[in-house]
Amino acid sequence: MQKKGILGLLAVAATAFLLVGCGKSSSSSSKTTTITVGASAVPHAEILKHVQPQLKKEGVNLKIKVFQDYVLPNKALASKELDANYFQHIPFLKNWNKENNGTIVSAGAVHLEPIGVYSKKVKSLKDLKKGATVLVSSNVADYGRVLTLFKDAGLITLKKGTDITSATFSDIKTNKRHLVFKHSYEAKLMPQFYKNNEGDAVVINANYAVQSGLNPTKDAIALEKSDSPYANIVAVRKGDQNKPAIKKLMKALRSKSTQAWIKKKYKGAILPVSGD
């Protein structure tokens, strides 16, 4: 009986060893990588949430941290609080790197948010009267986009040789109707100015417009064209764009299925870039 007891114990121990070994193998084969991405609430965080299930299947645990401004996301990325952020376009990033001696880079473009002009007083930019006030955010990187809208409407001209991606209001050559551009406001406040009927026209970024219940394609009196160079990107620290988890993130965001989802959900207010 004693011999059988010893043999029984050895058998149990051997079985336990095999089970532990199998457990380790299973754990290593299903190893996940966690990445934290900072994003604006709309549409960036919503788009990221859409690709979460797909990334989970591929071993990437995507955490999303929502920001309500354009100031903190790059600071958080540079200080390694984030693995990536998704809220800005290339001109904005270039300007931030220049002002902060930064080395943040683009991992790829995902979508375009057409910037638009909104007004409760006129139906078209051409209806703006002499001396009309146009409210614009303090986001310098967007000034070229604003100037393009007014230039295309025939209301202003720009100085010869102006680079539209770095243009400012000092690059205006002629302003026939003497429009007054006031540009000292936070971007997130612009929808409220419009709702309060402040100014004769208000320029609003699409993410804040959609977040406040506006539909850019229906409510804007002028809207940025789809061939704009201001597509929103995923930004990372230099060198991190080659990390497997970041590559998987970009593949999911730029997939045809995600593009179709963006088109359907935002009904043209947010435009996907050409993907894989």
N, C-alpha and C positions, 0 to 999 in steps of 0.2 A: 504493500500500500504506500509506503514511504517513497519507493522508487517511482511509482506511477504519479504520485503527487509532484515530485521534482520535475518529471517529464512534462506534466501538465503546465507547471509554472513556466518552463522554458518555452513551451508552445505559445502560451499567452504573450510572453515577452517578445517572441519573434514576430507574432502578428502585430503587436503594438508598434514595433520598430518599422515594419513594412508600411503600416498606416501613416506613421509620422513622416516616413520618406515620401509617400505619395502626396501627403499634405504639402510638403515643401515644394515638390515639383509643380503641383497645381498652382500654388501661390506665385512662384516665380514666372510661370507661363502667363499668368493674368495680371502681371505687374502694371500698375497705372501711373501716369505722370500727371501731377496737378499743376495747372497754370492759372494765374489770376489775371484777368483782363479788365482794365478800367474802361468805362464807356458812358456816353451820354444816354439818358433814359430812353429817348425815342430818336431815331429808330434803332440805334446801335445795340443797346442792351436787348431789345426785342429780337433782333437778327441773331445775336449771339445765343440767346435762349433757344431759338429755333434749331441751331446746329448742335446743341448740347447732347441730345440722344445719340446722334451719329458719332460724335467724338468719343462718347462713353464706350461705344462698341469697339472703337479703335484704340482703347486704352488711355484716353486723355480725359481727365476730370477737370472740366472747365468751370472755374469760379468767376462770377461777374461782380464787379464793384461799380456801382453807379455814381457818376459825378454830375453835379448840377451847373458846372461852369467850365470855362476853357482854360482856366489858370492852373488848377491842381493836377490834372492827369499826367502832364509831362514831368512835373516835379516828382510825382509819385513813381513814375517809371524810371527816371534818372536815379532816384534814391533806392531802387530795387524793391519798392513796396509792391510793384506790379511786374508781371512778365511781359506785358504788352498793353497798349491802349488803342482805342478805336473811337475817334471822335473828330479828327482833323483832316485837312488836306495838305498837299505838298507845300504850297506857298506859306501856309501857317507854320508848318514844321520848320521850314528853312528860316523863317523869321525868328522862331523860338530858339533854334540852335545858334543863330547869330547873336541874339541878345543875351543868351545864357551860356555861351561857349559850350554848347551841347554837342553830343555825337549820336543822337537818336536818328534812326533810319526807318525807311518804309519797308514793310514786309510784303506790300502789295495793296492795290486799290480794290475796293469792294462795291461802292455805290456812289452816286451823285445825289446831292441834296440841292435842287435848284433854288438859289436865293431869289426872293421875290419882293416886289413893291406892292404894298397894300394901302388902300385909301377908302374912307367912308365919304369923301367929298368929290372925288372924280372917278370916272370909269376908265380912263386911259392916261398914260403919262403925258400925251400931247394936250390933254385938257388942263394941265397944271397952269395956273395963272402966273403972271409976272411977280417975282418976289416970293413965290411959294416956298414953304419950309419943308425940307425933307429930313426926317430923323433917321440916322444911321448908327450902328453900334460902333464901339471904339476898337473893334477888331481890325487892325490895319491890314491884315492879310486878305480881307474881303473887299477892300476899297476898289480894287481893279474890277471886281465882279459888278459892283454897284455902278461904277463909271461906264462899264460896257453897256449896261441896260439903258442908261440915259444917252449915251452916244448913239446907240442903235435906234433910239427914238428920235434922233435928230435934234436933241435939246442942248447938247454940248459937243465940243470937239476937244481933242487932246493934243498936247504939244508933240511935234515931230520926234520920232524915235522913242516914245514912251513904251516901256515894258509893262504890259498890262498886269502881269503877275506881281509886280512890285510898285504899281502906280498908287499915288495918293491924290487928294483933292487939289494939291498944288500943281498937278500936271494938267489941269483944265486950261485950255487955251481960250476958248470962247464959251460963253454962257448967256445965250441970247435973252433968256427970260430972267436972268439974275436970280436963279434958284439959290436958296440958302441951305447948304448941307451942314447939319449939326451932327457931330459924330463923337459924342463923349459919353455914350451910354453902354451899360452892360448888355450883351446880346440877349440874355434871357429875359430882359425887361421889355423888349420891343413889342411882343404881342399885347402886353398890357397898355402900352402907349396907343396902339391901334384901337383897342377896345374902348379906351378913354377918349378917342377921337382927337388925340393930340397931334399937332402938325398937320400938314396937308397930305403928306404921304409918309409911310413908315416902311423901312427895309427890314425884312425878317428872314432869318435862316430857316430852311425847311424843317429842321428837327424841332425847333421851338414853335414854328407855325403849326405843325401837326400835333405836337404835344398840347397846344392850347385849343385844339379843336378846329383849326382852319384847314382847308383843303387848297394847297397851292395852285393846283390846276384850275380850280373854279373861282377861288377868292382873290387871287393876285391880279393886279391890273397890268403887271409886267413880270415875266418869268424867264429865268436864265435858260439858255438853250442847252440841249443834251450833249453838244460837243465841247462843253466847258472843260478846261484843264483842272478843275477843282474837285475831282473825285475824292471821296473820303477813303482813308487808308488805315491799315493796322500798322502801328508803329512799335518798334522794339529797340533795345539797346544794340549798338553796332556789334555784329557777329552772331546775335541771337536769331537772326532771320533764317539761319541754316539748321536750327535745332529741330529734331523730328516732330515734336509736339506743335511747334509754330507752323511747320509745313503742313501738318494735318489740319490745323485750324484754317489756314488759308485755302486749302483744297476744298474744305467743307463750305466755307463762306463764298467761294467763287464757283461752286458747282452749278450745273444747269438747273438742278432741282431747287437750290436756294434762290437762284435768279428768278425762277418762275414764281416762287413763294413771295418774293419781294414785290414783283409786279402785281400779283393778285391782291396782296394785303394792302399795299399803299396806293393802288389805283393811279399810278403815274406820278404821285407826289414824290416818290423816291425811285430813282432809276438805277438798276444794277449795271455794273460795268461788264464788259465781255469777259467771261471766265473760261474754265476748263471744260 
